[in-house]
Amino acid sequence: MISLDSKHLHLIWRMVETHRHILQDLSDEAICLWLQQKVNDSIYLHNDDMDEIKAYISSRSHLIRDVANSQSL
């Protein structure tokens, strides 16, 4: 089970909204890698935390893509 705190969730979704123009053109795998790197650049995470971030992003890649695409309209 993924148990991210609100700080992590806010950071992920703020990045989705802020960088939607970049995310629109990426594959699902590339979106996951890009967001993981940005989160890792923003805050220090232990490996276990990064694994949770990766699982969260991967499980929501379609939603992330939908949000990025819908905000470009």
Contact map, one row per residue, 1 for C-alpha under 8 A:
1110000000000000000000000000000000000000000000000000000000000000000000000
1111000000000000000000000000000000000000000000000001001100000000000000000
1111100000000000000000000000000000000000000000000001000000000000000000000
0111110110000000000000000000000000000000000000000001100000000000000000000
0011111110000000000000000000000000000000000000000000000000000000000000000
0001111111000000000000000000000000000000000000000000000000000000000000000
0000111111100000000000000000000000000000000000000000000000000000000000000
0001111111110000000000000000000000000000000000000000100000000000000000000
0001111111111000000000000000000000000000000000000000000000000000000000000
0000011111111100000000000000000000000000000000000000000000000000000000000
0000001111111110000000000000000000000010000000000000000000000000000000000
0000000111111111000000000000000000100010000000000000000000000000000000000
0000000011111111100000000000000000000000000000000000000000000000000000000
0000000001111111110000000000000000000000000000000000000000000000000000000
0000000000111111111100000000000000100100000000000000000000000000000000000
0000000000011111111100100000000000100000000000000000000000000001001100000
0000000000001111111100000000000000000000000000000000000000000000001100100
0000000000000111111100000000000000000000000000000000000000000000000000000
0000000000000011111111100000000000000000000000000000000000000000000100000
0000000000000011111111110000000000000000000000000000000000000000001110110
0000000000000000001111111000000000000000000000000000000000000000000100010
0000000000000000001111111100000000000000000000000000000000000000000000000
0000000000000001001111111100001000000000000000000000000000000000100100000
0000000000000000000111111100000000000000000000000000000000000000100110000
0000000000000000000011111110000000000000000000000000000000000000000000000
0000000000000000000001111111111000000000000000000000000000000000000000000
0000000000000000000000001111111000000000000000000000000000000000000000000
0000000000000000000000000111111100000000000000000000000001001100100000000
0000000000000000000000000111111110000000000000000000000001000000000000000
0000000000000000000000000111111111000000000000000000000000000000000000000
0000000000000000000000100111111111100000000000000000000000001000000000000
0000000000000000000000000001111111110000000000000000010011001000000000000
0000000000000000000000000000111111111000000000000000000000000000000000000
0000000000000000000000000000011111111100000000000000000000000000000000000
0000000000010011000000000000001111111110000000000000000010000000000000000
0000000000000000000000000000000111111111000000000100110010000000000000000
0000000000000000000000000000000011111111100000000000000000000000000000000
0000000000000010000000000000000001111111110000000000000000000000000000000
0000000000110000000000000000000000111111111000000000000000000000000000000
0000000000000000000000000000000000011111111110000100000000000000000000000
0000000000000000000000000000000000001111111100000000000000000000000000000
0000000000000000000000000000000000000111111100000000000000000000000000000
0000000000000000000000000000000000000011111110000000000000000000000000000
0000000000000000000000000000000000000001111111000000000000000000000000000
0000000000000000000000000000000000000001001111111100000000000000000000000
0000000000000000000000000000000000000000000111111100000000000000000000000
0000000000000000000000000000000000000000000011111110000000000000000000000
0000000000000000000000000000000000000000000011111111000000000000000000000
0000000000000000000000000000000000000000000011111111100000000000000000000
0000000000000000000000000000000000010001000011111111110000000000000000000
0000000000000000000000000000000000000000000000111111111000000000000000000
0111000000000000000000000000000000000000000000011111111100000000000000000
0001000100000000000000000000000000010000000000001111111110000000000000000
0000000000000000000000000000000100010000000000000111111111000000000000000
0100000000000000000000000000000000000000000000000011111111100000000000000
0100000000000000000000000000000000000000000000000001111111110000000000000
0000000000000000000000000000000100110000000000000000111111111000000000000
0000000000000000000000000001100100000000000000000000011111111000000000000
0000000000000000000000000000000000000000000000000000001111111100000000000
0000000000000000000000000000000000000000000000000000000111111111000000000
0000000000000000000000000001001100000000000000000000000011111111100000000
0000000000000000000000000001000000000000000000000000000000111111110000000
0000000000000000000000000000000000000000000000000000000000011111111000000
0000000000000001000000000000000000000000000000000000000000011111111100000
0000000000000000000000110001000000000000000000000000000000001111111110000
0000000000000000000000000000000000000000000000000000000000000111111111000
0000000000000001100100000000000000000000000000000000000000000011111111100
0000000000000001101110110000000000000000000000000000000000000001111111110
0000000000000000000100010000000000000000000000000000000000000000111111111
0000000000000000000000000000000000000000000000000000000000000000011111111
0000000000000000100100000000000000000000000000000000000000000000001111111
0000000000000000000110000000000000000000000000000000000000000000000111111
0000000000000000000000000000000000000000000000000000000000000000000011111
